Amino acid sequence: MKNDLNLTDFLKDVFSSFDKKVENSGLVSICVDIPCIDLFHVYELFINKYPFSSFWEESDGVSYIALEKCKYVTLDGPKRFEVAKEFNSENFKNLINLTNESHNSALSKIIYLFSFSENLNNNLSSDVPSLEAILPKILIIKNDKNCWLRINGHVEGKSSLRTLIEEIWTIRNQVINSGSELIKSSGLKTSFDFPIIDDFLCSLENSKTSLKKVVNKGIQLVEKRILEKIVLANRIKIKLKNKLDLVEILKRLKKNQPNTCRYVWKRNSKDILFGASPEKLFSFTKPNLTLEALAGTISTNSNFMKLLKSTKDLKEHDYVLQYLITCLEVSKITNFKKSDIKVNSFGDISHLQTLIFSKVEDICPFELLKNLHPSPAVCGYPKSAALDWINTLESFPRGNYASPMGWVDASGNASFLLAIRGARYIEENIEFTAGSGIVSGSVLEKEIDEIKLKFESIVKQIFFAKKS
């Protein structure tokens, strides 16, 4: 059994590896297999013990909890993808692995969060960095029924190495015993917060007039053929009167939106980005590269055939699909296949979805990110002109809304999502942002309804109530 490993043998093995690979000091990484665990229980155990944490959970793929920063870079300004690439190369070049991985999923990972745009020519100054790149000190990884615990740190000789080993061993024991350290609830909490729902509905109603003006302008830009597509968003901020129960929200999101990727980027206790994204920008597990075109929206309670026959939604979806194909061709990837278009459901909301598959020997994830983001799914087409109009028409900087978040491992495998269908907790307020894609054939009231649907989808997961 994985928990039969003893500290004495583990120390001996790591010290032996250190003697072979390290002269005296360096950046080292240590990994140990652990029994399969419940990520929610473990995150609940550690979330308040570390200022920084990140959470990433997929139902089919790699999931992780990242705690504390070992190495990091924060950038305000241009060349964020280039800086991310340099940070990635430098740290993986210097990182010395002292244990053997039992599975590719256990490889060291660096995690990334970008802003939607660099906003260099925009009067609206974003309060989030262009880039946050972090080699976590502690990484708890899960894939299917396999789990690993990894720790990274700079050591000066065997004395500091022993301290690092003892730290990972202590955390290992806490993780293994996490089930008994937490009170296991039989189901999700069913608290209702009607005052907050009232505040949200009031804010939504108050923003309708300005939102209609913005969306109407987008429709005019498309009708005059200044743009072919533009995605315009609305933001609502309300005061959170109770404590944010983040783990409980994540549980609800998993239960009610199982096809999504649940994500958290907790800068500190007063600044937390979280949600359940339905949209993967791309994933690369050598040699398999997958891109996803996701656009065209309908309520899950509706007849899906309406979406499959909607000229407007099919057009919106096709802009995204063709853009992704062009990006692959720019990257000299031509041997790709497309899935059939289908409707995929993500809780209350369903979208048109087409997957693009290719086999490639190697890619640079940051070059691919630079080409792909922002795609017509969250920006518009042509990209540059649509981005300029977004910065002109929207009364707020998007920050991390619809921005890439993801990871790259030591072997070059990578996965990035778009941070949508979520919220940001900031200084006891909570910000919701949602948008809709406008193309020829868009109708004002339908676009407003789509934005409202997206707002409600995340709001009721947070407050577990929907005022009728």
C-alpha positions as CSV (number, residue, x, y, z in Angstrom):
1,M,0.0,0.0,0.0
2,K,1.1,3.6,-0.7
3,N,0.9,4.5,2.9
4,D,3.2,1.7,4.1
5,L,6.2,3.8,3.1
6,N,8.3,4.7,6.1
7,L,10.2,7.9,6.7
8,T,13.6,6.1,7.3
9,D,13.6,4.4,3.9
10,F,12.3,7.6,2.2
11,L,15.1,9.7,3.7
12,K,17.7,7.2,2.6
13,D,16.4,7.1,-1.0
14,V,16.2,10.9,-1.4
15,F,19.6,11.4,0.2
16,S,21.1,8.9,-2.2
17,S,19.6,10.7,-5.1
18,F,20.8,14.0,-3.8
19,D,24.4,12.7,-3.6
20,K,24.2,11.6,-7.3
21,K,22.5,14.7,-8.7
22,V,23.4,17.7,-6.6
23,E,26.8,19.0,-5.7
24,N,25.7,20.8,-2.5
25,S,22.8,23.2,-3.2
26,G,20.1,23.7,-5.8
27,L,16.4,23.8,-6.6
28,V,15.0,20.4,-5.9
29,S,11.7,18.5,-6.2
30,I,10.5,15.5,-4.2
31,C,7.4,13.5,-5.0
32,V,5.7,10.6,-3.2
33,D,2.7,8.5,-4.1
34,I,-0.2,8.8,-1.7
35,P,-3.5,7.0,-1.4
36,C,-6.4,8.3,-3.5
37,I,-7.9,11.3,-1.7
38,D,-10.9,13.6,-1.9
39,L,-9.6,16.9,-3.2
40,F,-12.3,18.9,-1.4
41,H,-11.5,17.5,2.0
42,V,-7.8,18.2,1.5
43,Y,-8.4,21.7,0.2
44,E,-10.6,22.5,3.1
45,L,-7.8,21.3,5.4
46,F,-5.2,23.6,3.9
47,I,-7.0,26.5,2.4
48,N,-6.6,28.8,5.4
49,K,-3.0,27.7,6.2
50,Y,-1.4,29.2,3.2
51,P,-1.8,32.8,1.8
52,F,-1.7,31.5,-1.8
53,S,-3.4,28.5,-3.2
54,S,-4.8,27.3,-6.5
55,F,-7.3,24.6,-7.3
56,W,-8.0,22.8,-10.6
57,E,-10.4,19.9,-10.9
58,E,-11.5,18.1,-14.0
59,S,-13.7,15.0,-14.0
60,D,-11.6,13.5,-16.8
61,G,-7.9,14.6,-16.6
62,V,-5.3,16.0,-14.2
63,S,-6.5,17.8,-11.1
64,Y,-4.4,19.5,-8.4
65,I,-4.2,21.7,-5.3
66,A,-1.2,24.1,-5.3
67,L,-0.1,25.7,-2.0
68,E,2.4,28.4,-1.4
69,K,5.0,29.8,-3.8
70,C,8.4,28.3,-4.4
71,K,9.4,30.4,-7.4
72,Y,7.2,33.0,-9.0
73,V,7.1,36.0,-11.4
74,T,4.4,38.7,-11.6
75,L,4.4,41.0,-14.6
76,D,2.6,44.3,-15.4
77,G,3.0,45.2,-19.0
78,P,3.7,43.6,-22.4
79,K,5.4,40.4,-23.6
80,R,3.6,38.3,-21.0
81,F,3.7,35.1,-23.0
82,E,7.4,35.6,-23.7
83,V,8.1,36.2,-20.0
84,A,6.1,33.1,-19.1
85,K,8.1,31.0,-21.6
86,E,11.4,32.3,-20.1
87,F,10.2,31.6,-16.5
88,N,9.1,28.1,-17.6
89,S,12.4,27.2,-19.3
90,E,14.6,28.6,-16.6
91,N,12.9,26.9,-13.7
92,F,12.5,23.5,-15.3
93,K,16.1,23.7,-16.4
94,N,17.2,24.3,-12.8
95,L,14.8,22.0,-11.0
96,I,16.4,18.8,-10.0
97,N,14.0,15.9,-9.4
98,L,15.2,13.6,-6.5
99,T,12.5,11.0,-6.9
100,N,11.2,8.8,-9.8
101,E,7.7,9.6,-11.1
102,S,5.4,6.6,-11.2
103,H,3.2,8.3,-13.9
104,N,3.4,11.3,-16.3
105,S,0.6,13.0,-14.4
106,A,2.9,13.3,-11.4
107,L,5.5,15.5,-13.2
108,S,6.4,18.9,-11.8
109,K,4.1,21.6,-12.9
110,I,4.2,25.4,-13.1
111,I,0.8,27.2,-13.0
112,Y,-0.2,30.3,-14.8
113,L,-2.9,33.0,-14.8
114,F,-2.9,35.8,-17.4
115,S,-5.1,38.9,-17.7
116,F,-7.6,39.1,-20.5
117,S,-5.5,41.8,-22.2
118,E,-2.5,43.9,-21.5
119,N,-4.6,47.1,-21.6
120,L,-1.6,49.1,-22.7
121,N,-3.6,51.6,-24.7
122,N,-6.6,51.7,-22.5
123,N,-7.5,54.3,-19.9
124,L,-9.1,51.6,-17.7
125,S,-6.2,50.3,-15.6
126,S,-6.6,46.7,-14.6
127,D,-6.0,45.8,-10.9
128,V,-4.6,42.4,-11.8
129,P,-1.2,41.6,-13.3
130,S,-0.7,40.7,-17.0
131,L,1.0,37.5,-15.8
132,E,1.2,35.4,-12.7
133,A,3.5,32.4,-13.0
134,I,4.2,30.1,-10.0
135,L,6.2,27.0,-9.3
136,P,4.2,25.9,-6.2
137,K,6.0,24.8,-3.1
138,I,3.4,22.1,-2.5
139,L,1.5,20.3,-5.2
140,I,-1.2,17.6,-4.6
141,I,-2.0,15.9,-7.9
142,K,-4.8,13.6,-8.8
143,N,-5.6,11.7,-12.0
144,D,-8.3,9.0,-12.0
145,K,-7.5,6.9,-8.9
146,N,-3.9,7.9,-8.6
147,C,-2.6,10.6,-6.3
148,W,0.8,12.2,-5.6
149,L,2.3,14.8,-3.3
150,R,5.2,17.0,-4.5
151,I,7.3,19.6,-2.7
152,N,9.7,22.0,-4.3
153,G,12.4,24.1,-2.6
154,H,15.9,25.4,-2.7
155,V,18.2,23.5,-0.4
156,E,21.7,24.2,0.9
157,G,23.2,20.9,1.8
158,K,21.7,17.9,3.5
159,S,20.5,19.7,6.6
160,S,18.0,21.9,4.7
161,L,17.2,18.9,2.5
162,R,16.2,16.9,5.6
163,T,13.9,19.8,6.7
164,L,12.2,19.7,3.3
165,I,11.8,15.9,3.5
166,E,10.3,16.2,6.9
167,E,7.9,18.9,5.7
168,I,6.6,16.7,2.8
169,W,6.3,13.8,5.2
170,T,4.2,15.9,7.7
171,I,1.9,17.1,4.9
172,R,1.6,13.5,3.6
173,N,0.4,12.3,7.0
174,Q,-2.1,15.2,7.2
175,V,-3.4,14.4,3.7
176,I,-3.7,10.7,4.5
177,N,-5.6,11.5,7.7
178,S,-7.6,14.3,6.2
179,G,-10.8,12.3,6.2
180,S,-10.8,11.9,10.0
181,E,-9.7,15.5,10.6
182,L,-12.8,16.9,8.9
183,I,-16.4,16.5,9.7
184,K,-17.8,14.6,6.7
185,S,-21.2,16.0,5.8
186,S,-23.8,13.6,4.3
187,G,-24.7,16.2,1.6
188,L,-24.4,19.7,0.5
189,K,-25.4,22.5,2.8
190,T,-28.8,24.0,2.0
191,S,-28.5,27.5,3.4
192,F,-30.3,30.3,1.6
193,D,-29.3,33.9,1.3
194,F,-32.3,35.7,-0.1
195,P,-31.0,39.2,0.8
196,I,-28.0,38.6,-1.4
197,I,-30.1,37.3,-4.2
198,D,-32.3,40.4,-3.9
199,D,-29.1,42.6,-4.1
200,F,-28.0,40.7,-7.2
201,L,-31.4,41.0,-9.0
202,C,-31.6,44.7,-8.1
203,S,-28.0,45.3,-9.5
204,L,-28.9,43.3,-12.6
205,E,-32.0,45.4,-13.2
206,N,-30.2,48.7,-12.6
207,S,-27.5,47.8,-15.1
208,K,-30.0,46.9,-17.9
209,T,-30.2,50.3,-19.4
210,S,-26.4,50.8,-19.8
211,L,-26.1,47.2,-20.9
212,K,-28.7,47.6,-23.7
213,K,-26.8,50.6,-25.0
214,V,-23.5,48.7,-25.1
215,V,-25.1,45.6,-26.8
216,N,-27.0,47.8,-29.2
217,K,-23.8,49.5,-30.2
218,G,-22.2,46.0,-30.8
219,I,-25.2,45.1,-33.0
220,Q,-24.7,48.3,-35.0
221,L,-21.0,47.6,-35.5
222,V,-21.8,44.2,-36.9
223,E,-24.7,45.5,-39.1
224,K,-22.4,48.2,-40.6
225,R,-19.8,45.5,-41.2
226,I,-17.2,47.3,-39.1
227,L,-16.9,44.0,-37.2
228,E,-18.0,40.4,-38.0
229,K,-18.4,39.5,-34.4
230,I,-17.9,41.1,-31.0
231,V,-18.3,39.6,-27.5
232,L,-19.5,42.2,-25.0
233,A,-19.7,41.7,-21.2
234,N,-21.4,43.2,-18.2
235,R,-20.2,43.3,-14.6
236,I,-22.1,43.3,-11.4
237,K,-20.6,43.9,-8.0
238,I,-22.4,43.2,-4.7
239,K,-21.4,43.2,-1.1
240,L,-21.0,39.8,0.4
241,K,-22.6,39.9,3.9
242,N,-21.5,36.4,5.0
243,K,-18.2,34.5,4.9
244,L,-17.3,33.0,1.5
245,D,-17.6,29.2,1.8
246,L,-15.3,28.4,-1.2
247,V,-15.1,24.7,-0.8
248,E,-18.8,24.3,-0.5
249,I,-19.2,26.3,-3.7
250,L,-16.8,24.1,-5.4
251,K,-18.8,21.0,-4.3
252,R,-22.0,22.5,-5.8
253,L,-20.2,23.4,-9.0
254,K,-19.0,19.8,-9.4
255,K,-22.4,18.4,-8.6
256,N,-24.4,20.8,-10.8
257,Q,-21.9,21.5,-13.6
258,P,-20.0,18.2,-13.9
259,N,-18.6,18.8,-17.4
260,T,-16.7,21.9,-16.4
261,C,-13.2,22.5,-14.9
262,R,-13.5,23.9,-11.4
263,Y,-10.8,26.5,-10.8
264,V,-9.5,28.7,-8.0
265,W,-6.7,31.3,-7.9
266,K,-6.5,32.6,-4.3
267,R,-4.0,35.4,-4.2
268,N,-4.8,36.0,-0.5
269,S,-7.8,35.8,1.8
270,K,-9.2,39.0,0.3
271,D,-8.7,38.3,-3.4
272,I,-10.0,35.0,-4.9
273,L,-10.9,34.2,-8.5
274,F,-13.0,31.0,-8.8
275,G,-15.6,29.3,-11.0
276,A,-16.4,26.4,-13.3
277,S,-15.3,26.9,-16.8
278,P,-16.9,25.0,-19.7
279,E,-14.2,26.1,-22.1
280,K,-10.8,24.6,-22.6
281,L,-8.5,26.7,-24.7
282,F,-6.3,23.7,-25.5
283,S,-4.8,20.6,-23.9
284,F,-1.6,18.9,-24.9
285,T,-0.6,15.5,-23.6
286,K,2.2,14.3,-25.9
287,P,1.5,13.7,-28.7
288,N,-2.2,14.6,-28.5
289,L,-3.3,18.2,-29.0
290,T,-6.9,19.1,-28.5
291,L,-8.6,22.5,-29.1
292,E,-12.2,23.3,-28.4
293,A,-14.6,25.6,-30.3
294,L,-17.4,26.6,-27.9
295,A,-19.9,29.2,-29.0
296,G,-23.6,29.4,-29.4
297,T,-25.7,29.3,-26.2
298,I,-29.1,28.0,-25.1
299,S,-30.7,27.1,-21.8
300,T,-30.3,23.4,-21.0
301,N,-34.1,23.2,-20.5
302,S,-34.7,24.2,-24.1
303,N,-34.9,22.1,-27.2
304,F,-31.3,21.5,-28.4
305,M,-32.5,21.3,-32.1
306,K,-33.2,25.1,-31.9
307,L,-29.5,25.6,-31.3
308,L,-28.4,23.2,-34.0
309,K,-30.7,25.0,-36.5
310,S,-30.0,28.5,-35.4
311,T,-28.3,30.4,-38.2
312,K,-27.1,33.1,-35.7
313,D,-25.5,30.6,-33.3
314,L,-24.0,28.4,-36.0
315,K,-22.4,31.5,-37.5
316,E,-21.1,32.6,-34.1
317,H,-19.7,29.1,-33.6
318,D,-18.1,28.9,-37.0
319,Y,-16.1,32.1,-36.4
320,V,-14.4,30.4,-33.4
321,L,-13.8,27.1,-35.3
322,Q,-12.2,28.8,-38.3
323,Y,-10.1,30.9,-36.1
324,L,-8.7,27.9,-34.2
325,I,-8.0,26.1,-37.5
326,T,-6.1,29.2,-38.7
327,C,-4.1,29.3,-35.5
328,L,-3.1,25.7,-36.0
329,E,-2.0,26.5,-39.6
330,V,0.1,29.4,-38.4
331,S,1.8,26.9,-36.0
332,K,2.4,24.7,-39.1
333,I,0.0,22.0,-37.8
334,T,-2.1,20.8,-40.7
335,N,-2.8,17.1,-39.8
336,F,-5.9,17.7,-37.7
337,K,-9.4,16.2,-37.5
338,K,-12.6,17.8,-36.4
339,S,-15.4,16.2,-34.4
340,D,-19.0,16.6,-35.4
341,I,-20.7,19.6,-34.0
342,K,-22.9,18.8,-31.0
343,V,-24.7,20.5,-28.1
344,N,-22.9,19.9,-24.8
345,S,-24.5,20.8,-21.5
346,F,-22.8,22.5,-18.6
347,G,-25.4,22.7,-15.9
348,D,-28.1,25.3,-16.8
349,I,-26.3,26.3,-20.0
350,S,-25.6,24.4,-23.2
351,H,-23.3,25.3,-26.0
352,L,-22.4,24.3,-29.5
353,Q,-19.1,22.4,-29.4
354,T,-16.6,21.1,-31.9
355,L,-13.3,19.5,-30.9
356,I,-10.2,19.6,-33.0
357,F,-7.6,16.8,-32.6
358,S,-4.0,16.6,-33.8
359,K,-0.9,14.6,-33.1
360,V,2.3,16.6,-32.8
361,E,5.8,15.8,-31.6
362,D,6.1,19.0,-29.6
363,I,4.6,22.5,-29.3
364,C,5.5,25.6,-27.3
365,P,2.4,26.2,-25.1
366,F,3.2,29.9,-24.9
367,E,3.4,30.4,-28.6
368,L,0.1,28.6,-29.0
369,L,-1.4,30.8,-26.3
370,K,-0.1,34.0,-28.0
371,N,-1.8,32.9,-31.2
372,L,-5.1,31.6,-29.7
373,H,-5.9,34.3,-27.1
374,P,-8.2,36.1,-27.2
375,S,-10.3,33.9,-29.6
376,P,-13.6,35.0,-31.2
377,A,-15.3,33.0,-28.4
378,V,-14.5,35.8,-25.9
379,C,-13.4,38.7,-28.0
380,G,-14.6,38.9,-31.6
381,Y,-13.4,39.1,-35.2
382,P,-11.3,40.7,-36.6
383,K,-9.5,40.3,-33.2
384,S,-7.6,43.6,-33.0
385,A,-10.6,45.7,-34.0
386,A,-12.9,43.8,-31.7
387,L,-10.5,44.2,-28.8
388,D,-10.3,48.0,-29.4
389,W,-14.1,48.2,-29.3
390,I,-14.4,46.1,-26.2
391,N,-12.0,48.5,-24.4
392,T,-14.0,51.4,-25.7
393,L,-17.5,50.1,-24.9
394,E,-17.1,48.2,-21.6
395,S,-16.9,50.4,-18.6
396,F,-14.6,48.1,-16.7
397,P,-11.3,46.4,-17.3
398,R,-11.9,42.7,-17.8
399,G,-9.0,41.7,-15.6
400,N,-8.9,37.9,-15.4
401,Y,-12.4,37.5,-16.9
402,A,-12.1,35.2,-20.0
403,S,-8.4,35.0,-19.5
404,P,-6.2,31.9,-19.8
405,M,-5.4,29.9,-16.7
406,G,-3.6,26.6,-16.7
407,W,-0.4,24.6,-16.2
408,V,2.7,23.3,-18.0
409,D,4.7,20.3,-16.8
410,A,8.3,19.4,-16.9
411,S,7.8,17.4,-20.1
412,G,6.0,20.2,-22.0
413,N,2.5,18.8,-21.5
414,A,0.0,21.6,-20.9
415,S,-3.6,22.5,-20.3
416,F,-5.3,25.9,-20.3
417,L,-8.9,27.0,-19.8
418,L,-10.7,30.3,-20.1
419,A,-11.7,31.8,-16.7
420,I,-15.4,32.3,-17.4
421,R,-18.6,31.2,-15.6
422,G,-17.1,32.4,-12.3
423,A,-16.6,35.3,-9.9
424,R,-14.0,37.3,-8.1
425,Y,-14.2,37.8,-4.3
426,I,-12.4,41.1,-3.7
427,E,-12.3,43.0,-0.4
428,E,-15.6,41.5,0.9
429,N,-17.4,42.2,-2.4
430,I,-18.1,39.7,-5.1
431,E,-17.8,40.5,-8.8
432,F,-19.7,38.7,-11.5
433,T,-18.9,39.1,-15.2
434,A,-20.8,37.6,-18.2
435,G,-21.0,38.3,-21.9
436,S,-22.6,37.3,-25.2
437,G,-21.4,37.0,-28.8
438,I,-22.9,39.4,-31.3
439,V,-23.0,38.5,-35.0
440,S,-25.3,39.4,-37.9
441,G,-28.8,38.2,-36.9
442,S,-28.3,39.0,-33.2
443,V,-31.4,40.4,-31.4
444,L,-30.9,42.8,-28.5
445,E,-33.3,41.2,-26.0
446,K,-32.0,37.7,-26.7
447,E,-28.4,38.8,-26.0
448,I,-29.5,40.4,-22.8
449,D,-31.3,37.2,-21.8
450,E,-28.2,35.2,-22.5
451,I,-26.1,37.4,-20.3
452,K,-28.7,37.1,-17.5
453,L,-28.7,33.3,-17.9
454,K,-25.0,33.1,-17.5
455,F,-25.1,35.4,-14.4
456,E,-27.8,33.3,-12.8
457,S,-25.9,30.1,-13.5
458,I,-23.0,31.0,-11.2
459,V,-24.9,33.2,-8.7
460,K,-27.2,30.4,-7.6
461,Q,-24.3,28.1,-7.1
462,I,-22.7,30.6,-4.7
463,F,-25.8,31.5,-2.8
464,F,-27.7,28.3,-3.3
465,A,-30.9,30.1,-4.0
466,K,-32.8,31.5,-6.9
467,K,-35.5,34.0,-6.1
468,S,-38.6,33.3,-8.3
